[in-house]
Amino acid sequence: EMSAAGSKYIDTEVENAISGVKQMKALMDKTSKDHQAMLHNLEETKRRKEEAVHLAREKEQQLAAKQEVCNKTMLALWEECKPCLKHTCIRFYSRTCHSGSGLVGRQLEEFLNHSSPLSIWVNGERIDSLLEQDQRQEKQFEDLEKHFGLLEDGVDAIFQDSTQVYSRMYPFFQAPFGGFREVFWPPIQHIRFAPRRERLSRELHPFFHHPHHSFHHLFQPLFEMTQRMMEEVQGGWERSLDQDGLSAEHQNSSNNHMVCQEIRRNSSGCLRMHNECEKCREILSMDCQQTDSDQSQLREQLKDALHLAERFTRDYDNLLHAFQAEMLNTTSILDQLNRQFGWVSRLANLTQGNDGFLQVTTVLSKTPNLEDPSAPPDTQVTVQLFDSEPLSLTVPGDISWDDPRFMEMVAEQALQHYKEN
């Protein structure tokens, strides 16, 4: 009789937990729909960014072809510009960045030897920077998609296991869960989860019950990394829009760290120091319009294409950042729901006996309290819940064995212990 009373309480808690898992699945379904909309925006922004970069390269090639008439003069200036540019950049790097100047010097020399005066004339480093940003964004997007897939599989695994628990327990469900079947049973019969390539949800499921792992844990490191990248990128855009302010920038220590990182990653960043060298400035001041009036128009078209590509690159970054922020918020909610209700999915491989999930094996009165002999002694109850080892619990002596609160307290303690362990 005690086992039956305790099992009734446990059944109600299981029903509540299954309902909570259904909330998790509903939230994940909504998130997946939002994710599809986000993918559409990302793809459209990426397409427009790539079109702008392609146009910029096209205009760069056309402009290079138009320079033939100025080629000899420019090449002579370029040969005098390169050593000054290298010296200026290495001097700045050695003074500001403190380490790795030898490697940077070799990288820069190789870069300059394979470049042309056009690199300075058309802000060539901006295209290199855009291509570098594109690689970073692609890696970030792949990481996000991988982690989003893990999130979907984790929730799906918990939901599928919970449907198994529900399907076995349905005959035992009582009011107020009589209407629960209508909202829960159809998905059990019709939902099919297509396996994702390179992911095994059965292996992922235990991950989310580990005390040091969580849904939120999937996106937190990515979010922190992106925050740092966004700060660096923003500084890079500001600098690219004001290349004449380099000398002042050298004295701004808040920018120095980002400048050092940029030069280490991409030697073409040294081209921003062209204003420090007279011969480099002369290249910029050269005007070939006397022999070809199309050059001025090509320069403007190239400049416009670069601005457009940079804008779409920023937009893409913002979309990735917004997606991660949304995932952090969603996974926080999922973690809370999983802590409350996810335990029920672990019952999928258990079988319910005739007497229910909770079995009472012994009930004993403990030794009377010597400090207060008149107080009723506490009761020790040994129970087994689900697949756990026998567990000894204590009920205050002022609650009699036939009090409905007695087994409710026993069942509640047993369930809490099961959840924690």
Beta strands, then each sheet from edge to edge (+ up, - down):
strand 1: 358-365
strand 2: 379-385
strand 3: 391-395
sheet 1: 1+ 2- 3+
end
